């Protein structure tokens, strides 16, 4: 299938994303075998390549039992690169080349866990972890020239198309129920591609989308500047071809989610640690020493600083009010100082995981997906009201 064209307004809303969200890795000791990486066949011929021109990859673990017809497809996060120098540098890492992609350990990692106790609704599903190597949330389609004369490929949209196409051939096309997910930059990609992904399946197939830490805010930093807009403009110039003529406009994430027809679940912290550290308090804003301490750990913030963070929370809650009119949507907005919560057992479903209404994230997401509860929209009170957040380590 040829790469689809994202509407300019939607691609621009990618620019509400950040330059380098935390990239959760699925590493660490666990009893089960790691899942090998699969490289997309014929990727170079399709132009669906990583920043360095190598084929993109994904990890597929087959489902079993009553989960053999169900699929979880997850888009990895990992920030953005906004200059040729930065993107060229990524080519020497897993974020820009499949040469560095190693097997991943799914066991013990949140929504990928194969332990029914910790992941009761999705433990035996087919699970796919799509690697992120394009630098712009699986959405760009252009190329550039590095300083050494080599080509840097911005082919995220083609990667998305090629990976999903290959998965359809491997059984995804026959799925009976599907959950399309992503975290951080991958969470934003999930929002952007949600309707396109859903449209690939017959109407009787249950397809829903789940964005973790992908709802980025357009707010001023503490110096009163929207310091990320210069970064956003660089991403536009790099990741889209001249022929696309993408205009530089602005618009909040809430306008994007208004247009999505597929049922979606939004998981976010109202005190998202990455957004506080990089949108509210970027280095360019020259935060004072007391702010640097607060930026590192919300427990170090004084009452005046907490009031500023509360304003960020209120902006997010206000922007998400558009979800209230979507009966088949859900959300879990906690007050924990964290970023990305689906990939770790400690935040997804452990006995000490964050809870809202006495339910952890795994329970709320499962209730939403399977329709076990009506109106699954949970919003936490202001920090530091929720003691279950204390079990999470500082980011």
N, C-alpha and C positions, 0 to 999 in steps of 0.2 A: 504494500500500500504506500502510495506517495505521501510525503509529509503533509499534514493538514496545516492550514494557515490560521494561526491564532489571530482573532481580531486585534487591531492595534490597541484599542482601549484595554483589552484584557492583558496583553503583553506588557503594556505600560504599568499596569497594576502590580506586575512583578517587582516594580521598583519600590514598592513598600517593604520589600524584603531587605535583609541586612547583608553586609559585605562578608560576614564570616560567622554564622551561627555555630554554636558548638556542634560537633559532628559525633554523635554517639557511636561507639564501635561495639560490635558484638564479639568482644574478646573476653578471655578469662577462663579459668578452670571450670570444667563441667564434665559429667560422666559420659555424654554421648559424643559420637564422632562429629567433627566439624563438617560443614557442607562445602563441597568444592565449587569453584567458580566456573560458570559456563560462558564462553564467549559467543557473541551473536554471529551466526553463519552469514557470510556474504555481506558483512557490514561495510567494508571498504567500497564495494560496488554501489552500495546505496548511499554512500557519503555519510553513514551513521557512525561517526568515529569520535573518540575521546579527543581532548585538546592536542595530543601528540600524534593523532592519526591511527592509533591502535583501536581494535574493535572493542565495543563496550561489553560489560559483563553483568551477570546476575547469578544468584544462588537459589537453587530450587530444591526444596525438600518435599517429597511426595507425601500426600495425605494417606490416611488409612481408615478402615472401618466405615462408619457412617459419615466420616469427613472426606472420603475419597472424591466426592463430587463438588467439594467446597474449596474456594481459593481465596487466599490472602495475598495481595500484591502490594508491596511496600516500596516507596521511592526514598532512597537515602538522601539525607541532608549533607551540608558541608560548606555553606557560605557561597560567596560570589567572588569572582575576580573582575576588576573594572578597568584594568590597563593591560596592554600587551605584555608588559614586563611581568606583572603579577600572574597573568594567565600562562605565560611562557614558563614561569617558575613552577607552576602546578604540574607541568608535564613530567617533572621528576618525582611525582608522588602519586599515591593512589587516587587522588582527586583530579588527576589529569591523564592517567595512563593505566591501561589494564595490565601492563607489565608488572605492576606492584600489587595487584589484587591477589590476596591469599584466601584460603578457606576460612569460613566464619563459623563460630560456635553459636548455634541457635538455642541450645538447651540453657535454661535458666534466665532467658532474656525476654521477660515481659510477654508481649503478644506473640512472640515466636516460641515461647516455652512449650515443650511437648509433655509437660507434667500437668495432668488434668486437675490436680489440686490447685495449682497456681494460675492455670489458664483454661478454665472449664469449658468455655464456649468455642475456642479456636485451636485447642491443643493438637487435634488430629487432622487439621485442614492441610491442603497443599499450601506451602508458604514460599513466597518469592521475595527476595531482598535484591532490589535493582540498584546496582552501584552508580554513583554520581561522579561523572568525570568530565562535565562540560562547563561548569562554572556559572551557570545561570538557570537553575531550576528547570532543566529539561525543556527549554523554550526557545533558545536562539537558533539561528540558521544563517551563518556567515563564516568568514575566515579572515585572518590577518597575517601580517608578515612580522616575524620576530626580528630582533636586532641582528641576529646572526644570519638572517635571510631565510630561515626555515618557516614553514607554514604553521600557524596555530589555528585549529579548527574549532569553531563555535557551532556545534551541530546537535545541541540538546534536543531539539524538536524531532530531528530524524532518529536520534537514539531512542526516544520514547516510542516512536512509531515502530522501529525495528524490533525492539524488545517485546512490546505487546504483541506484535505480529507473530514473532517466533513462539511466544507463550501460547497464543491461540492454537498454533499447530501442535503444541505439546499437551493439549487437553483443556486449556482455559476456555476454548470455544464451546466445550460441552459442560461447563460448570452449571450447577443448579443454584448456587448462591456465591456471591463474590463480595469481598470487602477490599476497597482500593484505599491505601493508606500512604502516609508519608510524614516525615518529621522535619521541622524547621524549614530550610530551603526546599526540602522534599514535601513538607506539609503544604507550602504555598503552591508547589507544582501539582499536588493533588487537587487543590481548589481550582487551579487553572484548567486542568485536564479532565475534571470530574465528569462533565456532561459528555465529552467526546468519548471517554472510556466507557461510560454506561451505554452509549448508543451502539456499541459493537455487539450487544447481546440481545436476544429475543426479549420481548416485553415480559414474558412469564418468569424470567430469571431475576432473582432478587439481587440487585446491584446497589451498593451504598458506598459512600465515601467518608473517610475519617482523617481529618487534618489535625496533627499534633504539633503545637507550637508554630503554626503556619499563619496565624493571624497577626500581621505586623501593623503597628500604628504609625500614623503620620503626625508626629508631635515635635515641638521645638525642644532643643537641648537646653541645658541650664543657662547657657549664654544668650538664649533667646533666638538662636538661629536654627533653621532647618538644615543642619550641616550635611545631611546625607543626600541632599538633592544634587550636589555636584557629583557625588558618587553614582547616583541613579543615572544621570545624564551620560556618564562614561560607559555604563553598562549598555544603555540603549545604542550608543554609537558603535560599540564593539560587537554586540551580539545580534544585531539586525543588519541586513544588507541595505545598501542605499536604495535599491529598487522598492523595498518595503515602505520607505519614507515614513517611518514611525514618528509622529509628532511628539514633542515633549510637553505632555499635559500632566495634570495632577488629579488624583481621585482616591478616596478612602476605600479600604477593603470592603466596607459595608456595601458599597455600590456594586462591587463584584459579586458578592454572595447573594444579592437580591436577584441576580439573573440566573442563578443555578437552579435547575429543575430536579436534579437527582437528590434523593435524601442524603444528608450530610451530618456528621457529628463534628463539633469543634471542641477540641481539648486545648486549653491554654491556662497558664498561670496569669492572674491579673497583675502579678508582680514578676513578670517574666525576667529572669536574671540577665539573659542576653540583651534584651531591649533596654533594660535599665543601664547596663554597662556600656552599650554601644550606640544607642539612640539618644537616651537622656544624658548620658555622661561620657561622650566620646572624648578621646584624648585632645581633639581639636578645640574642645570647649574649655580647656585648662581648668579642670575641677580642682578646688582647694583640697588641702590635706584631709579635712574631715569628710569631704565627699569621696575621696579616694578610699577611705576606710569603709564608708557606707556602700560604695560601689562593689567592694570585694565581698561583703557579707551584710545582708540587710539587718542582722542582729546588731551591727555597729552603728546603725543610723539613729540620729537623735530625733526628737519629736517634730522639729521643724522639717527635717528631711523626709520623715514619714508622711507628712502632709503633702509634700510634693509628689511622692510616690503614689499616694492615694488619688491624686489628680489623674495620674496615668491609669490607675485602675478604673476610675470613673469614666474615663474616655473609652476604654475598652468595653465596659458594660453598656455604655450608651450606644456604641457602634454595633454591638451584638443584639440590640433590641429588635433588629429586623428579623431575627430568627424566631421571635415570638409568634409571628404570623405564619410560620412554616410548621404545620402540625407534625410532619414526618421527620423533622430535624431534631437534633439533640445537642446538648453542650454540657461541659464540666469545666467550670472556671473556678479554680482554687486560689488560695492566697499564699501559696508556697513560693519561696525564692528559688525557682528552678527553671529549666528549659528542656523540653522533650521528656515525656514521662511514660511512653509506651514500651520502650526498649529495655527497661530495667525492672526486675522483679520487685525491688524495694519501693518503687513508685506505682507499679502496675497492680500488684495483687498480694503483697506479703501481709502478714498480720499487722505490721506497723505502717502500711501504706497510707497516704493521705485519704481522708474520707469526707464526703459531704452527704448529709442525711443518713449517716451510718453505712454508706456504701462506698467501696473503693472504685477506682477507675474501671477496672476489669468488669465489675458487676454492672456499673451504669452503662458502659458501652454495650455489653451483652444484652441487657434489658432493652436498650434502644434498638439494636440490630434485629433482635428476634421479636420485637413488639410485645414484650412481657409487661411493659409499663407505658402508660400514656403520658405524653408531655415530659419527656426526660430532659429537663433543662435545669441543671444545678448550678447555682452561683453562690460562692462563698462570701462570708462577711469580711470586713477589712482586717488587714494584718495588725496585730498578731493573734487574731481571735481563734484560729484553728490549731489546737495543740498537736493534731496528727501530722502537721507539717514538720514538727521538730525532729521527726525520725529521719528526714532527708538530710544528707550531708551537704555542706555548702558547695555550690557548683565550682 
